[in-house]
Amino acid sequence: MQSRKLIAYLGLSLDGYIATLDERVDWLEAVEGEGDNGYGDFYAGIDTVLMGRKTYDWINQQMAYYPYPDKTNYVFTKNPLETPYATVITENPEDFVRRLKAQSGGDIWLCGGGCLVSSLLNSGLVDRLHLTFAPIILGKGISLYQNIRKEQTLELLDSRRHGQFVELIYQVNNEENNDISRKNQ
């Protein structure tokens, strides 16, 4: 059985920021895209959404409704949280994600934020980076790559243009993906 893929699917600026310092992402919405920029196809292939507490709070403050009610949702936090939309996870994210990937199911969307993405990249658990770049350089903001402890090598799987956005899909060359590649040779 092939394990589920953990996919970090995010929009970001050309200089690697997922939001401004005051957590705004309106600059993403100001860019001319094309349809849903590939989101619908991606969303259809996942059955689980993972996010950190700040991402969860931002979604609840900024959106009129919870956008992922048809998926299994997990929020990682060390602080108490009551929510009807997600299961709250207070344990080590790496241990939880290892168990989750071993279960049967569809792929897993790592929705954000930067700290959680970096932690799971450092642990070798992220299988793919599915990044959509907006044509803007913010200069400062909340980085997607916070506290990366080791070099991460990637293999480009696909690239697509959606209006002014560019979508790049990379496989992360972690130990699990390297084992799969060797078996397929």
C-alpha positions as CSV (number, residue, x, y, z in Angstrom):
1,M,0.0,0.0,0.0
2,Q,1.4,3.4,-1.0
3,S,1.1,5.9,1.8
4,R,-0.9,9.1,1.5
5,K,0.9,12.2,0.2
6,L,1.3,15.2,2.4
7,I,1.0,18.2,0.1
8,A,1.8,21.8,1.1
9,Y,-0.5,23.7,-1.3
10,L,-0.1,27.4,-0.8
11,G,-0.1,30.8,-2.6
12,L,2.9,33.1,-2.0
13,S,4.8,36.1,-3.2
14,L,7.8,35.7,-5.4
15,D,10.1,36.3,-2.4
16,G,8.5,33.5,-0.4
17,Y,5.9,35.2,1.9
18,I,2.5,33.7,2.5
19,A,1.1,36.9,4.1
20,T,2.1,40.4,5.2
21,L,3.4,41.0,8.7
22,D,-0.2,42.0,9.7
23,E,-1.5,38.7,8.2
24,R,-3.1,40.2,5.1
25,V,-3.3,38.2,1.9
26,D,-5.4,40.7,-0.1
27,W,-2.4,41.0,-2.5
28,L,-3.2,37.5,-3.7
29,E,-6.8,38.4,-4.5
30,A,-5.6,41.5,-6.5
31,V,-3.8,39.4,-9.1
32,E,-5.6,38.3,-12.3
33,G,-5.9,34.6,-12.3
34,E,-7.7,32.1,-14.5
35,G,-10.8,30.3,-13.3
36,D,-10.0,28.8,-9.9
37,N,-6.3,28.5,-10.8
38,G,-6.3,24.7,-10.5
39,Y,-7.7,24.7,-6.9
40,G,-10.8,22.5,-7.8
41,D,-8.7,19.7,-9.2
42,F,-6.3,19.8,-6.3
43,Y,-9.2,19.9,-3.7
44,A,-10.9,16.9,-5.3
45,G,-7.9,14.8,-4.7
46,I,-7.5,15.3,-1.0
47,D,-9.7,14.2,1.9
48,T,-7.9,15.7,4.9
49,V,-6.8,19.3,5.7
50,L,-4.1,20.2,8.3
51,M,-3.4,23.6,9.6
52,G,-1.8,25.5,12.5
53,R,-3.9,27.6,14.9
54,K,-3.0,31.0,13.3
55,T,-4.2,29.7,9.9
56,Y,-7.4,28.4,11.5
57,D,-8.1,31.6,13.3
58,W,-7.5,33.6,10.1
59,I,-9.9,31.5,8.2
60,N,-12.6,31.9,10.8
61,Q,-12.1,35.7,11.0
62,Q,-11.9,36.4,7.3
63,M,-14.3,34.0,5.7
64,A,-18.1,34.1,5.9
65,Y,-18.3,30.3,6.2
66,Y,-15.9,27.4,6.9
67,P,-14.5,26.5,3.5
68,Y,-13.6,22.8,4.1
69,P,-16.7,21.2,5.7
70,D,-16.6,18.1,3.4
71,K,-13.0,17.2,4.5
72,T,-11.5,15.8,7.7
73,N,-9.9,18.8,9.4
74,Y,-7.1,18.9,12.0
75,V,-5.8,22.0,13.8
76,F,-2.5,21.9,15.6
77,T,-2.3,24.1,18.7
78,K,-0.9,24.1,22.2
79,N,-3.7,26.3,23.5
80,P,-7.4,25.3,24.2
81,L,-9.7,25.6,21.2
82,E,-13.3,24.6,20.8
83,T,-14.4,24.2,17.2
84,P,-17.2,22.3,15.4
85,Y,-15.1,22.2,12.2
86,A,-11.9,20.4,13.2
87,T,-10.3,18.0,15.5
88,V,-7.8,19.8,17.7
89,I,-4.4,18.2,17.9
90,T,-2.1,19.1,20.8
91,E,0.5,16.4,20.4
92,N,3.7,16.6,18.4
93,P,2.7,17.3,14.7
94,E,5.4,15.0,13.3
95,D,4.2,11.9,15.3
96,F,0.5,12.6,14.4
97,V,1.3,13.1,10.7
98,R,3.3,9.9,10.5
99,R,0.3,7.9,11.8
100,L,-2.1,9.8,9.6
101,K,0.0,9.1,6.4
102,A,0.0,5.4,7.3
103,Q,-3.8,5.3,7.4
104,S,-5.8,4.6,4.2
105,G,-7.3,7.6,2.5
106,G,-6.7,10.4,0.0
107,D,-3.9,12.8,0.0
108,I,-3.5,15.3,2.8
109,W,-3.5,19.1,2.3
110,L,-1.0,21.0,4.5
111,C,-2.9,24.3,4.4
112,G,-0.5,26.4,6.5
113,G,1.0,28.1,8.2
114,G,4.7,28.6,7.9
115,C,5.7,27.2,11.2
116,L,3.8,23.9,10.6
117,V,5.1,23.6,7.0
118,S,8.7,24.1,8.1
119,S,8.4,21.7,11.0
120,L,7.0,19.0,8.7
121,L,9.6,19.7,6.0
122,N,12.4,19.4,8.6
123,S,11.0,16.0,9.6
124,G,11.0,14.8,6.0
125,L,7.2,14.3,6.0
126,V,6.2,16.7,3.2
127,D,6.0,14.8,-0.1
128,R,5.0,17.7,-2.4
129,L,5.2,21.5,-2.5
130,H,2.3,22.7,-4.7
131,L,3.1,26.5,-4.8
132,T,1.3,29.2,-6.7
133,F,3.4,32.4,-7.0
134,A,1.8,35.8,-7.4
135,P,3.7,38.5,-9.3
136,I,4.5,40.6,-6.3
137,I,7.6,41.1,-4.1
138,L,6.5,41.9,-0.5
139,G,10.0,42.5,0.9
140,K,8.9,41.3,4.3
141,G,6.1,39.3,5.8
142,I,5.3,35.8,7.1
143,S,7.7,33.4,5.4
144,L,6.6,30.0,4.2
145,Y,10.0,28.7,5.2
146,Q,10.5,29.4,8.9
147,N,13.4,27.8,10.7
148,I,14.4,25.3,7.9
149,R,17.2,23.3,9.5
150,K,18.5,21.5,6.5
151,E,18.8,21.8,2.8
152,Q,15.8,20.5,0.9
153,T,16.2,19.3,-2.6
154,L,13.2,19.2,-4.9
155,E,12.2,17.7,-8.3
156,L,10.0,19.7,-10.5
157,L,6.9,17.7,-11.5
158,D,4.9,20.3,-13.3
159,S,4.5,24.0,-14.0
160,R,1.3,25.8,-15.1
161,R,0.3,29.4,-15.8
162,H,-3.0,30.7,-14.5
163,G,-3.3,34.3,-15.8
164,Q,-0.6,36.2,-13.9
165,F,0.0,33.3,-11.4
166,V,2.6,30.6,-11.9
167,E,2.0,27.2,-10.3
168,L,5.0,25.0,-9.6
169,I,4.6,21.5,-8.3
170,Y,7.7,19.9,-6.7
171,Q,8.3,16.5,-5.2
172,V,10.4,16.9,-2.0
173,N,13.4,14.5,-2.1
174,N,12.9,13.1,1.3
175,E,13.8,9.5,2.3
176,E,10.3,8.1,1.6
177,N,10.1,9.6,-1.9
178,N,13.6,8.5,-2.7
179,D,12.7,4.9,-1.7
180,I,9.6,5.0,-4.0
181,S,11.7,6.4,-6.9
182,R,14.3,3.7,-6.6
183,K,11.5,1.0,-6.7
184,N,10.1,2.5,-9.8
185,Q,13.4,2.4,-11.7
